[in-house]
Amino acid sequence: MIKTERRKWGADAHERKVENLYSGGIKNYVDFHSGYLNFGLWEDGIADYVRAAENLVHRMGTILGLNESSKLLDVAPGMGTQDIYLSENFSPLSIVGLDVTWGHVEHGRRRALEAKVEDRVQFHHGTAIELPFPEGAFTHILSIEGPEHFDTREKFLHEARRVLQPGGVIAMADFIVKKAPRNLFERFVADAARRLWQVPRANVYPAEVYRTKMELAGFEEVEIQEIGASVIPGYYFEQMRPETIQAISKIRGYRLARLGLLLDIAVYRGFMMGLLEYVLVRGVRS
């Protein structure tokens, strides 16, 4: 598969806003947190961030049912670390990562070269709502903490079905609304998290709506598992560690690091107030 080059987003494009959100200090990340960006799965006594991040990735690979014959598309793979992990631990035939942030693509390609898996792990720049792949190109699709950003998640689901083979599996780690805000303060927290994190308003809905949208997009056997208690608090307290704050400040700069802290606080408060939830979602292409 030919490597795609950098795409240019229009001034008002949502993709441009998301890329700007994640591009700050991207050149300086290198191997901080081993390149992982996900919230992690903090269970079984795990207290180390990298172990929690890998635990989440491993859980997703297991949910997908990856094996030696799998052709995986990872949409929003971050800096590529998770795909190197999946390649080494599940041995799929191929992995293609597609990310909206060009700096992530560059890191992913570097990591694939360093791990000597560039022949079967590739990274491309693009948008989740216009997947640049033919129909039925993949057996599995993964997206960890990307779907909330897609404009819209519903468009992505239709594209995902198009590029999946019949019987193919999709698995996502995502955020949903648990309940509607009841007062001005709760509305402020919920909207602050949404705006800071570049989440389109059209993606704000509860599990039952999520399930319906997946079914309407052509997925069956839809499963949605709430695991926020094993995800959000662990990540929040990791981000609040003075050592982490100091490291992120050096990487992203003072202003962007503080913006990130505000987002982490808003997400944590939203979860603790019962406003949002972290879910694992799985479906099978009909």
Long-range contacts (C-beta under 8 A, 24 or more apart in sequence): 1-96, 1-122, 3-109, 3-122, 3-123, 3-124, 4-124, 4-125, 4-126, 4-132, 5-125, 6-102, 6-105, 6-125, 7-102, 7-125, 7-126, 7-127, 14-151, 14-198, 14-200, 15-100, 15-127, 15-151, 17-198, 18-100, 18-101, 18-149, 18-198, 19-100, 19-101, 19-102, 21-197, 21-198, 22-100, 22-101, 22-103, 22-104, 23-101, 23-102, 23-103, 24-252, 24-253, 24-256, 25-251, 25-252, 25-253, 25-256, 26-101, 26-103, 26-104, 26-107, 27-103, 28-250, 28-251, 28-252, 29-79, 29-107, 29-251, 32-247, 32-251, 34-81, 35-78, 35-79, 35-80, 35-81, 35-107, 35-111, 36-78, 36-79, 36-81, 36-82, 37-78, 37-79, 37-145, 38-78, 38-82, 38-144, 38-145, 38-173, 39-145, 39-173, 39-231, 39-232, 39-234, 39-235, 39-278, 40-231, 40-234, 40-235, 40-238, 41-227, 41-230, 41-231, 42-230, 42-231, 42-233, 42-234, 42-235, 43-230, 46-234, 49-235, 49-238, 52-234, 52-235, 52-238, 53-82, 54-85, 56-144, 56-173, 56-231, 57-82, 57-85, 57-86, 57-144, 58-85, 58-89, 59-280, 60-142, 60-144, 60-171, 60-173, 60-280, 61-86, 61-89, 61-90, 61-142, 63-171, 63-280, 63-282, 64-140, 64-142, 64-169, 64-171, 64-282, 65-140, 65-169, 66-90, 66-92, 66-140, 67-91, 67-92, 68-92, 68-93, 69-93, 69-139, 70-94, 70-139, 70-140, 71-96, 71-137, 71-138, 71-139, 71-140, 72-96, 72-138, 72-139, 72-140, 72-141, 72-142, 73-97, 73-98, 73-131, 73-133, 73-137, 73-138, 73-140, 73-141, 73-142, 73-163, 74-98, 74-141, 74-142, 74-143, 74-144, 75-99, 75-128, 75-131, 75-141, 75-142, 75-143, 75-146, 75-156, 75-160, 76-100, 76-128, 76-143, 76-144, 76-145, 76-146, 76-147, 76-149, 77-104, 77-108, 77-123, 77-142, 77-144, 78-104, 78-108, 78-144, 79-103, 79-104, 79-107, 79-108, 79-111, 80-104, 80-107, 80-108, 80-109, 80-110, 80-111, 80-112, 80-121, 80-123, 81-111, 82-144, 83-108, 83-112, 83-121, 83-123, 84-111, 84-112, 84-115, 84-117, 84-121, 86-142, 87-115, 87-117, 87-120, 87-121, 88-115, 88-117, 92-120, 92-140, 93-120, 94-120, 94-121, 94-122, 95-120, 95-121, 95-122, 96-122, 96-123, 96-124, 96-133, 96-138, 97-121, 97-122, 97-123, 97-124, 98-123, 98-124, 98-125, 98-126, 98-128, 98-131, 98-132, 99-123, 99-124, 99-125, 99-126, 100-125, 100-126, 100-127, 100-128, 100-149, 128-155, 128-156, 128-159, 129-155, 129-156, 129-159, 130-159, 131-159, 131-160, 131-162, 131-163, 133-163, 134-163, 135-162, 135-163, 136-163, 136-164, 136-165, 136-166, 137-163, 137-165, 138-163, 138-164, 138-165, 138-168, 139-164, 139-165, 139-168, 139-169, 140-164, 140-168, 140-169, 140-170, 140-171, 141-168, 141-169, 141-170, 141-171, 142-170, 142-171, 142-172, 143-170, 143-171, 143-172, 143-173, 143-174, 144-172, 144-173, 145-173, 145-174, 145-175, 146-172, 147-172, 147-174, 147-203, 148-174, 148-175, 148-197, 148-199, 148-203, 149-197, 149-198, 149-199, 149-200, 150-200, 150-203, 151-200, 151-202, 152-200, 152-202, 152-203, 153-202, 153-203, 153-213, 154-202, 154-213, 154-217, 157-213, 157-214, 157-217, 157-219, 158-217, 158-218, 160-217, 161-217, 161-218, 161-219, 161-285, 164-285, 165-285, 166-285, 166-286, 167-284, 167-285, 168-284, 168-285, 169-282, 169-283, 169-284, 169-285, 170-219, 170-281, 170-282, 170-283, 170-284, 170-285, 171-280, 171-281, 171-282, 172-280, 172-281, 172-282, 173-278, 173-279, 173-280, 173-281, 174-210, 174-278, 174-279, 174-281, 175-199, 175-267, 175-276, 175-277, 175-278, 175-279, 176-205, 176-206, 176-207, 176-210, 176-224, 176-276, 176-277, 176-279, 177-204, 177-205, 177-206, 177-275, 177-276, 177-277, 178-206, 178-274, 178-275, 178-276, 178-277, 179-206, 179-274, 179-275, 181-275, 186-273, 186-275, 189-266, 189-269, 189-270, 189-273, 189-275, 190-270, 190-275, 190-276, 192-262, 192-266, 193-263, 193-266, 193-267, 193-270, 193-276, 196-259, 196-262, 196-263, 196-266, 197-263, 197-267, 207-277, 207-279, 210-279, 210-281, 214-281, 214-283, 218-285, 218-286, 219-283, 219-284, 219-285, 219-286, 220-283, 220-284, 220-286, 221-282, 221-283, 221-284, 222-281, 222-282, 222-283, 223-280, 223-281, 223-282, 223-283, 224-279, 224-280, 224-281, 225-279, 225-280, 225-281, 226-277, 226-278, 226-279, 227-278, 227-279, 227-280, 228-271, 228-276, 228-277, 228-278, 228-279, 231-278, 232-267, 232-268, 232-271, 232-278, 233-268, 233-271, 235-264, 236-264, 236-265, 236-267, 236-268, 239-264, 240-264
